[in-house]
Amino acid sequence: MQKLTGIVSEEVIRIIDYNDIGRVSFIRKDSVRNLNITIKPFKGVQVVLPSSVSLESAGKFVDEKRQWIKKSQIRLTRIENKTTVFDESIDFQTGDHVLVLGRHERSTIKTVIGKGRVIVTFPQFADVRDPRIQSAIRKALIHAWRIEAKRYLPGRVEFLAKRHNLSFKSISVRDNKSRWGSCSRDNKINLNIHLMRLPQHLCDYIILHELAHTIHRHHQKTFWMFLDQITNGMSKKLDREMIAYSPEIW
């Protein structure tokens, strides 16, 4: 359960609109020691000041980091445009779980997973787009995908390995932010729980990709020839299809 409460030691002391970088929030936070800039999806540019730093110094810091901020905003916009915003009108489900959003009279966010549902309830007065609520929803969905991945992926790896006369030592599933899978030198295969979000043929492609590494430890020509063999000549096409997906964006 997560409390939806403010942080006493944090105070927005100024919001400034810059012509080229837009709105910047200056936040005084007692718990930090150094001046820093954060740029996060749907929260924009925030400058966090310790009590020892003046607003004037913080403004100069923004000027110094202006080019970095612009570059980061371009990347952030791409993420925001592809990121799902969960609200009460959304029809969303994982493989085996339906997302259910609701409100209650308490000042907390509560998540329950079971019986084919991911239930997230939050305060009656709250905006469902609040980053804390969005984060709670995402954590609950990731937990559901982890349950599904542990139930499904080991058996699927076994099936595909036997079909192509390949072997591996063990399999693990994790919530990885960058890689869909990996294979260690001793043939331990690690798969991302976000494979559960992919179409079946692409999930199988990632599994076969890692199984191919039990034979070829590299991405040289012999690897792609072998992967092409076990994917019926579709390895390059499937690899191009994967460009449309990212473990980090959903």
C-alpha positions as CSV (number, residue, x, y, z in Angstrom):
1,M,0.0,0.0,0.0
2,Q,1.3,3.4,-0.9
3,K,0.4,6.7,0.8
4,L,-0.5,9.6,-1.3
5,T,0.8,12.4,0.8
6,G,2.9,15.5,0.4
7,I,6.5,15.8,1.4
8,V,6.9,18.4,4.1
9,S,10.6,19.1,3.4
10,E,9.9,19.8,-0.3
11,E,8.6,23.2,-1.5
12,V,8.1,24.7,-5.0
13,I,9.6,28.1,-4.6
14,R,9.4,29.4,-8.2
15,I,8.1,28.3,-11.6
16,I,9.7,30.1,-14.6
17,D,8.7,29.9,-18.3
18,Y,11.8,30.0,-20.5
19,N,11.3,30.8,-24.2
20,D,13.3,27.8,-25.5
21,I,12.9,25.1,-22.8
22,G,9.5,25.9,-21.4
23,R,8.4,25.7,-17.8
24,V,11.0,25.0,-15.1
25,S,10.0,24.3,-11.5
26,F,12.5,25.2,-8.8
27,I,12.1,23.1,-5.7
28,R,13.7,23.5,-2.3
29,K,14.4,20.2,-0.7
30,D,16.0,19.9,2.7
31,S,17.2,16.3,2.2
32,V,19.5,17.0,-0.8
33,R,23.0,18.3,-0.6
34,N,23.7,19.3,-4.2
35,L,21.9,21.3,-6.9
36,N,20.6,19.1,-9.6
37,I,18.2,19.0,-12.6
38,T,15.8,16.2,-13.3
39,I,13.7,15.7,-16.4
40,K,11.1,13.0,-16.1
41,P,8.1,11.9,-18.2
42,F,5.0,14.1,-17.5
43,K,6.8,16.0,-14.8
44,G,9.0,18.3,-17.0
45,V,12.1,20.1,-15.9
46,Q,12.7,20.3,-12.2
47,V,15.6,22.0,-10.5
48,V,16.1,20.8,-6.9
49,L,17.9,23.1,-4.6
50,P,19.4,22.3,-1.2
51,S,18.8,24.9,1.5
52,S,22.4,26.3,1.0
53,V,21.9,27.3,-2.7
54,S,20.1,30.5,-3.8
55,L,17.5,30.8,-6.5
56,E,19.8,33.1,-8.4
57,S,22.6,30.4,-8.5
58,A,20.0,27.8,-9.6
59,G,19.0,30.0,-12.5
60,K,22.6,30.3,-13.6
61,F,22.9,26.5,-13.4
62,V,19.9,26.2,-15.8
63,D,21.6,28.6,-18.2
64,E,24.8,26.5,-18.1
65,K,22.8,23.3,-18.8
66,R,20.5,24.7,-21.4
67,Q,21.8,22.6,-24.3
68,W,21.7,19.4,-22.3
69,I,18.1,20.2,-21.2
70,K,17.0,20.7,-24.8
71,K,18.5,17.4,-25.9
72,S,16.9,15.6,-23.0
73,Q,13.5,17.1,-23.8
74,I,13.6,15.7,-27.3
75,R,14.2,12.2,-25.9
76,L,11.6,12.8,-23.2
77,T,9.0,13.8,-25.8
78,R,9.5,10.6,-27.7
79,I,9.0,8.6,-24.5
80,E,5.9,10.6,-23.5
81,N,4.3,10.2,-26.9
82,K,4.6,6.4,-26.7
83,T,3.9,6.0,-23.0
84,T,0.4,4.9,-21.9
85,V,-1.5,7.2,-19.5
86,F,-3.8,5.1,-17.4
87,D,-7.2,6.6,-16.6
88,E,-10.6,5.2,-15.7
89,S,-11.7,5.0,-19.4
90,I,-8.9,2.8,-20.4
91,D,-9.5,-0.8,-21.4
92,F,-6.1,-2.5,-20.6
93,Q,-5.1,-6.0,-19.8
94,T,-2.0,-8.2,-19.7
95,G,-2.2,-11.8,-20.9
96,D,-4.2,-13.1,-18.0
97,H,-5.1,-10.0,-15.9
98,V,-7.6,-7.2,-16.5
99,L,-6.8,-3.8,-15.1
100,V,-9.5,-2.4,-12.8
101,L,-9.2,1.2,-11.5
102,G,-11.3,2.6,-8.7
103,R,-11.6,5.2,-6.0
104,H,-12.0,5.1,-2.2
105,E,-12.3,7.4,0.7
106,R,-8.8,6.7,2.1
107,S,-5.7,8.8,1.4
108,T,-3.7,5.8,0.1
109,I,-3.1,3.9,-3.1
110,K,-3.8,0.2,-2.8
111,T,-3.1,-2.5,-5.3
112,V,-4.4,-6.1,-5.3
113,I,-3.5,-8.8,-7.9
114,G,-5.4,-12.0,-8.2
115,K,-8.3,-13.9,-9.8
116,G,-7.4,-12.5,-13.2
117,R,-7.5,-8.8,-12.1
118,V,-5.1,-6.1,-11.3
119,I,-7.0,-3.8,-9.0
120,V,-5.7,-0.3,-8.2
121,T,-7.7,2.0,-5.9
122,F,-6.7,5.6,-5.1
123,P,-8.2,8.6,-3.2
124,Q,-11.5,10.0,-4.3
125,F,-10.1,13.5,-4.6
126,A,-6.9,12.5,-6.5
127,D,-6.1,13.1,-10.2
128,V,-5.6,9.6,-11.8
129,R,-2.7,11.2,-13.8
130,D,-0.8,12.0,-10.7
131,P,2.7,10.4,-11.2
132,R,2.4,8.5,-7.9
133,I,-0.9,6.9,-9.1
134,Q,0.5,6.2,-12.6
135,S,3.6,4.6,-11.0
136,A,1.5,2.4,-8.7
137,I,-0.5,1.2,-11.7
138,R,2.7,0.4,-13.6
139,K,4.3,-1.5,-10.7
140,A,1.1,-3.6,-10.3
141,L,1.1,-4.4,-14.0
142,I,4.8,-5.3,-14.0
143,H,4.1,-7.6,-11.1
144,A,1.3,-9.3,-13.1
145,W,3.6,-9.7,-16.1
146,R,6.2,-11.2,-13.8
147,I,3.7,-13.8,-12.6
148,E,2.7,-14.6,-16.2
149,A,6.3,-14.8,-17.4
150,K,7.4,-17.2,-14.7
151,R,4.4,-19.4,-15.6
152,Y,4.8,-19.3,-19.3
153,L,8.4,-18.6,-20.5
154,P,10.3,-21.6,-19.0
155,G,8.0,-24.0,-20.7
156,R,8.2,-22.1,-24.0
157,V,12.0,-22.2,-23.9
158,E,12.0,-25.9,-23.2
159,F,9.6,-26.5,-26.1
160,L,11.6,-24.4,-28.6
161,A,15.0,-25.9,-27.4
162,K,13.7,-29.4,-28.0
163,R,12.3,-28.5,-31.4
164,H,15.7,-27.3,-32.6
165,N,17.8,-29.8,-30.6
166,L,19.4,-27.1,-28.4
167,S,20.1,-27.1,-24.7
168,F,20.5,-24.6,-21.9
169,K,21.5,-24.7,-18.3
170,S,18.8,-22.6,-16.6
171,I,16.3,-19.9,-17.2
172,S,15.5,-16.8,-15.2
173,V,13.0,-13.9,-15.8
174,R,13.6,-10.3,-14.8
175,D,12.2,-6.8,-15.3
176,N,15.0,-5.4,-17.5
177,K,14.9,-1.8,-18.7
178,S,17.0,-2.3,-21.8
179,R,17.6,-5.9,-23.0
180,W,15.0,-8.4,-24.0
181,G,17.2,-11.3,-23.1
182,S,20.7,-12.6,-22.6
183,C,22.7,-15.9,-22.6
184,S,25.7,-16.4,-20.4
185,R,28.9,-18.3,-21.3
186,D,27.5,-21.3,-19.3
187,N,24.2,-21.2,-21.2
188,K,22.1,-19.6,-18.5
189,I,19.3,-17.8,-20.3
190,N,17.8,-14.6,-18.8
191,L,14.5,-13.3,-20.3
192,N,12.7,-10.0,-19.8
193,I,9.2,-10.2,-18.3
194,H,8.2,-7.7,-21.0
195,L,8.3,-10.5,-23.5
196,M,4.8,-11.0,-22.3
197,R,3.8,-7.8,-24.1
198,L,5.1,-9.0,-27.5
199,P,3.1,-10.8,-30.2
200,Q,3.7,-14.5,-30.0
201,H,6.0,-14.7,-33.0
202,L,8.3,-12.0,-31.6
203,C,8.4,-13.6,-28.2
204,D,9.5,-16.8,-29.8
205,Y,12.1,-14.9,-31.9
206,I,13.7,-13.5,-28.8
207,I,13.8,-16.9,-27.2
208,L,15.4,-18.4,-30.3
209,H,17.8,-15.5,-30.5
210,E,19.1,-16.4,-27.0
211,L,19.1,-20.1,-27.7
212,A,21.2,-19.5,-30.8
213,H,23.8,-17.9,-28.4
214,T,24.3,-21.3,-26.8
215,I,26.0,-22.3,-30.1
216,H,27.4,-18.9,-31.3
217,R,28.5,-16.4,-28.6
218,H,28.6,-13.5,-30.9
219,H,26.6,-11.6,-33.6
220,Q,28.8,-12.4,-36.5
221,K,27.7,-14.0,-39.8
222,T,27.6,-17.5,-38.5
223,F,25.3,-16.5,-35.7
224,W,22.8,-14.9,-38.1
225,M,23.0,-17.8,-40.5
226,F,22.1,-20.2,-37.7
227,L,19.3,-18.0,-36.4
228,D,18.0,-17.7,-39.9
229,Q,18.0,-21.5,-40.1
230,I,15.9,-21.9,-36.9
231,T,13.5,-19.1,-37.8
232,N,12.7,-20.3,-41.3
233,G,14.7,-17.6,-43.0
234,M,12.9,-14.8,-41.1
235,S,15.6,-13.6,-38.7
236,K,16.3,-10.2,-40.3
237,K,12.6,-9.5,-40.8
238,L,11.8,-10.4,-37.2
239,D,14.8,-8.3,-36.0
240,R,13.5,-5.3,-37.9
241,E,10.0,-5.8,-36.4
242,M,11.5,-5.6,-32.9
243,I,12.5,-1.9,-33.6
244,A,8.9,-1.0,-32.9
245,Y,9.1,-2.3,-29.3
246,S,11.1,-1.3,-26.2
247,P,11.1,-2.8,-22.7
248,E,11.2,0.7,-21.3
249,I,8.2,2.2,-23.3
250,W,4.7,0.9,-22.9
